[in-house]
Amino acid sequence: MTSRTPLLIVDAMNVIGTRPDGWWRDPNAAKCRLVGRLQRLAAARPERIEVVIDGRPVREMPAGEYDGVLVRYAGHSAPNAADDHIVALVPDQSEDITVVTSDRELRRRVEALGARVEGATWLLDRIDQAEHPGHLPEP
């Protein structure tokens, strides 16, 4: 059996909404900032990263690969479209999948498929460490 590179699937809007940094004033810029931060994480860690974003594609960042981060959009087709999109990605993978979300229902759905789940704070702490190596997170 061959080992695959770990896969990190990120529920973008769930992570963006975790820190009240004014993201709601310009949600498209917040989406681009998150992808930029995920790119720095991808450069520092041996894992594949996919981010699923609610809504239509940001003009400056259409769906596709961006320096180690695969950007996907769930569109406006239904409530919880991003959650459904994330659940659909999990069975396509064979091993070592972590879904990042703080959404309880999404957590339940992907854990039932065998994925590990971590919260948004876990991811943001990993990004902070990748951006500032050697810096310890605040207790």
C-alpha positions in Angstrom: 0.0 0.0 0.0 1.4 3.4 -1.0 1.2 6.3 1.4 -0.5 9.4 0.1 0.4 13.0 1.0 -2.0 14.1 3.7 -5.0 16.2 2.5 -6.3 19.2 4.4 -9.8 20.4 3.3 -10.7 23.8 4.6 -14.2 25.2 5.1 -13.2 28.7 4.2 -16.1 30.8 5.5 -16.1 28.9 8.7 -12.4 29.7 9.2 -12.7 33.3 8.0 -15.6 34.0 10.4 -13.6 32.8 13.4 -11.7 36.0 14.0 -13.7 39.3 14.1 -11.1 41.2 12.1 -13.6 43.1 9.9 -13.7 40.4 7.2 -17.4 41.2 6.6 -16.5 44.7 5.2 -14.8 43.0 2.2 -15.5 39.2 2.1 -13.7 38.8 -1.2 -10.5 40.3 0.2 -10.9 38.0 3.2 -11.1 35.0 1.0 -8.0 36.0 -0.9 -6.1 36.6 2.4 -7.0 33.2 3.6 -5.8 31.6 0.4 -2.5 33.6 0.7 -2.1 32.4 4.3 -2.8 28.8 3.2 -0.1 29.1 0.5 2.5 29.9 3.2 1.3 26.9 5.1 1.5 24.7 2.0 5.1 25.9 1.5 6.0 24.9 5.0 4.2 21.6 5.3 4.1 18.4 3.2 0.4 18.2 2.6 -2.1 19.0 -0.1 -4.5 21.8 0.8 -8.0 22.3 -0.7 -10.2 25.2 0.3 -13.9 25.3 -0.4 -15.5 28.7 -0.5 -19.2 29.5 -0.4 -20.6 31.7 -3.2 -19.4 32.7 -6.6 -15.8 32.8 -7.6 -13.8 35.9 -6.6 -12.9 37.8 -9.8 -9.2 38.0 -8.8 -9.1 34.3 -7.7 -11.1 31.9 -9.9 -11.3 28.3 -9.0 -7.9 26.5 -9.6 -4.5 25.9 -8.1 -2.6 28.7 -6.4 0.9 27.7 -5.2 -0.1 24.5 -3.5 -3.7 25.5 -2.6 -6.6 24.2 -4.7 -9.4 26.7 -4.6 -12.9 25.4 -5.1 -16.2 27.3 -5.0 -19.5 25.8 -3.9 -21.8 28.4 -5.6 -25.2 29.6 -4.4 -27.1 26.5 -5.4 -28.4 25.6 -2.0 -28.0 26.2 1.7 -24.9 24.5 3.1 -23.6 24.1 -0.5 -20.0 24.3 0.8 -20.7 21.6 3.4 -22.1 19.3 0.7 -19.2 20.0 -1.5 -16.7 19.1 1.3 -18.6 15.9 2.1 -18.5 14.9 -1.6 -14.6 15.4 -1.6 -14.0 13.0 1.3 -15.0 9.7 -0.3 -12.8 10.4 -3.3 -9.7 10.2 -1.0 -8.3 7.0 0.4 -6.5 8.1 3.5 -5.2 10.8 5.8 -7.8 13.5 5.4 -8.3 16.3 7.8 -11.3 18.6 7.4 -11.1 22.0 9.1 -14.4 23.3 10.3 -16.2 24.3 13.5 -19.5 23.3 12.1 -21.0 20.5 14.2 -23.1 19.0 11.4 -20.3 19.0 8.9 -18.0 17.4 11.5 -20.5 14.6 12.1 -20.9 14.0 8.3 -17.2 13.8 7.5 -16.2 11.8 10.6 -18.8 9.2 9.5 -16.8 8.9 6.3 -13.5 8.4 8.1 -12.0 11.9 8.0 -10.4 13.6 10.9 -11.8 17.0 11.9 -10.0 20.0 13.5 -11.4 23.4 14.3 -10.6 26.7 12.7 -8.4 27.7 15.7 -6.2 24.7 15.1 -5.7 25.7 11.5 -5.0 29.4 12.3 -2.5 28.4 14.9 -0.7 26.2 12.3 -0.7 29.1 9.8 0.7 31.5 12.4 3.5 29.0 13.2 4.3 28.6 9.5 4.4 32.4 9.0 6.4 33.0 12.2 8.7 29.9 12.7 9.9 29.6 16.3 7.2 31.8 17.7 5.1 30.1 20.3 1.4 30.7 20.3 -0.1 32.6 23.2 -1.5 30.4 26.0 
